[in-house]
Amino acid sequence: MPQPTILIVDDNPENLTLLGELLRDRYKVRAANSGPRALQLAGQAPLPDLILLDVMMPGMDGYEVLKHLRINPDTRRIPVVLLTALADL
């Protein structure tokens, strides 16, 4: 059975590296460092089984990426987990 694919989206290279290293033994990992790149990779076969999406990114933030993912019939059913490094209430 093929490994599930996870797309990690974060503008911070350290976060991409850390998550990629944690997940690569069990999953095929793709990484994007911007919203536009995330949308590009999300639409490529094989489609990701899960997207880990940073909320706060310059330019196109995670909410905008999610909006585009949900509009596209090819990506609308991909589960998305929104991530943030904010610690304040």
Salt bridges, closest charged atoms under 4 A:
GLU64 OE2 - HIS68 NE2 3.04
